[in-house]
Each structure stands twice: as structure tokens, then as C-alpha cells.
Amino acid sequence: MKKVLNVVLLGLVIALVYANFSSVNAPLDFDKKRMERDQVVIERLVDIRTAQVEYRAQNGRYAATFDELISFLDDSMKVVNKTYILNDKQLALVRDFKVEDTKPKDADEMEFSEDEADQIVLNILNDDNKKNEKKNAERIQKLDALYRRDTTWVLNVEATVVDGVEKFDTVRQAVVDATMIADAFHRDTVRLAYVDTLYHNPNYDIQQLRYIPFSQDSVGKPVEFVLKADSIQPNAQANRKAGGYIQLFEARADFVQYLQGLNEQELNNYLLQVITNGTEYREEIRVDKNGEPLMGANGVLKRRIPCRKVGDVTKNNNNAGNW
């Protein structure tokens, strides 16, 4: 009897230890997996935003469906290819050139893309304006100092055979490249697929752009991101600056769609925490069984649904993400 009691007590101790371990480990394990999945979804949303920004640049509006967006990426070609890429020192120098021309109040706020920097250099090289001749000559001299490569020495190993034995000698070999910037810096017009130029990966699967990672519907297929596009009329003051309607887009995935399969209790705790204290949610109007909006003392009742999203079709947020 005593042995049986000891076995039972040992089993209870093991069960309590396991329960205690699980109570501590479960939240940690959930948070680790949640953050891993969250990062993948954020990266996919950033890719969607990248494609939408390029779509708008070419079409004047955002794509309203993934069919539009993916077809654009699949068929479109970009016609500018840089054969010389600016390094950090060259970018800093070009920024100084632009500061000289614009004299902004705060030079630290001077930002531009690599393409804009390239164009500044090309304008300097091709400027025939006599008024800028002296200034641009000085600029070209500064640029050339950064682009020029002086004589350098590299180690080269040569093998010789002496009395049937192979010996290796290390020698210094001169390498000279003194190409002038005017010859080195240019663009070739070629046709490159957008997927190459936007994602720097020719094997990027644009067909996966529409799908929420880790999600599954009732038949096991991945769920699509919600994608919307719209335009809003700014107020009179903003309209004078913007010059018309503001184009907007939004892409989103609800947390429950890509966190499914994780610890259910920890997921419910996390969703409640976001609804109560967080900002990573969308609002949806509550409706009755007939689909009619439910009204409360302060108007239409809404519910918060935790989600990860980029952009907003109700207001201009500069395509920011809620992360």
C-alpha cells in the first residue's frame, strides 16, 4: 500500500512540475512563434506597398485588386539600368551639391533616392549652361576624385617547378584603373522586369503576393490579404497644395488568420490585450442578424478586430504600417 501511495504521489509531483513548466513556457513559446510569423507578414505587406507605389507612379492610382497588381508586375518592364552605383561617399557629396542649390533650412532633412542622386550627377555632366560652367567644373573634379581608382597592388601566387619540385612565390601585381567619371558614369537603356528592380530577386514569386503567410481557410487553402484602393477629396487648404484627390490604398490581414494553430488560450489573451491597450486593430460596424447596423447611446456600435495592415483608405497616412 505504501509503495502504491508513493507511486501516486510521485505521479502528482511530476504532473505539478509539468503544469508549472507549461504555465511558464507556454506564453514564451507563443510570443516567440507569434513574432516570427508577424515579421513574415510584415515583410509581405511591405512588398505589397512597394508594388503599389510603383503601380501608382505608372498609372496615377493604386491597384484595387491583386489581379491588377500582379498582372502589372508580371507584364511591366522598367527601362532604366544604372551601370555605376553611387557609394556612401558619393551620395554624401551629391547631397552637398543639392544643398548648395536649394539652401534648405535644415540640410539634415535633405533626402532623395539613388535614382534622384544619379540624375543630379547626370545633370552636372551634361549641363551646357555657361552660368553654371565654373561651378560644375569644380563639381566634376570632386566627383572624379571619388570615382577614379589609382594604381593599386594585389598579391598574386605563381608556381614554378625546380628539380621536379613545385614551388610557390608570392609576387605583387599592379592593377591600374584610372577611368574618368564622364566615361564611367552612364546609363544604358535596357528592359528589366519590375520584379527584378523592385525586389532584387529574379526568382521572387509574385503570385504569392496576395496570400497571407501561415493562413488557411476551411478547405486548407491560403487566405488572401484584403486589398482596397480609393481616393478622397482633401479640404480646401490641402487641395491647393495637393492639386486634387488624394489616392489611397490599404492591405491588411487579421491576426487570427495567420496566428491560427498557436496556443488558443495565449492567442485569446493576446487579442484581448491588443483590443484593450493596443493600436494594431481595425474597427468594424456591428450588425444584427439582418445585417442592419447596431446603434448605441453614442451612435453606431463598432468592434475592434486586431490586424496587421499597411496604408489606410479612410485617411492619408503616407502608406504607413501599424507596426
Phi, psi and omega in degrees: 000318181296322179295319179298317180298319179297319179297317179297315180296320178298319178298320178295319179298314180299318180297318179293319179297316180296317180297318179295318179297317182294322181294331179273320186281328184302312179297321180295316180295319179297313181299319179298311181291323179298314182292324177297314179293320181300318181296321179295318180294319178299316179299322178292321178295322176297321178296321177297316179298318179303315180293320181294320179298318179290323178299315180294322180300328182266335187240353178080002178206171177268153177289136182269344180223160177290331176300315177299312187293314182290323176298321178297314180294326184285325186261332189282153178228143177261142191250016179239128178230122179276131176262353176221122184258133181290137173268182186299318180295321180291320177299318179297320180293317179295324176298321176298321178299317182290324176299320178301324184278326187258333182050057180291161179296324181230103184296336180294339180274000181287108180232148175198160181280170177297323178298319179294321178297317178302317183295325177299315179296315180298321178297320179295316182293328186258003184285116178261006182291118182300331182296326182261005188301313183292315182297317181289329176298320178292323180293318179298322179296319178294317180296319182297326179296329180276330182274332184290140173247118179282175179300130178235163181240135177234156178275135179229133182261124178245140181253136175229155181248119179237120181053040177079001181250130181278126178240149182243131178240138177264123180237159177264131182240129181280135175236121185243129174214099183243044182292132179288150182301322182299331178271326186281328186261110176198171177239144170255141176272112179225170178251119180236139178295143180301325182299329178289315186281331182276321187245359177052036180209103182296342180263009180298128182272095183291342178292338179277354184300328185281343190262141177279120179302144176072002183267153175212138174272192186294340180251013174088009179267150179295148181268143179277147168300150169280126180236127179226152174219142181202178175221146179233151177272118179289169177289173187301318182294315180291328182296326179295330179274319186277333178075035176138200182291148177264124179276134183227155171214164179210137173227137185208160174218130177288145182304319184296339182286326181246001174255006179298146180094347176276174181309117188297317181294317179294324178296315179298320178298318181293316180298319178296320179297317179295315181298323185278315189240347188266185178233002186270065182212165171241159179253137181230135180292132178281138182232160177273187184294342178265003180085008180274141180300138176274135183252143176237188182297329183254020178113207184295135178277139180231160174234149180266132179239110180302131181206164173249127183213162175229139183076179180198131181267002179256342180203160181275112178241022179057033176061032180285154174261156182267047176235000000 
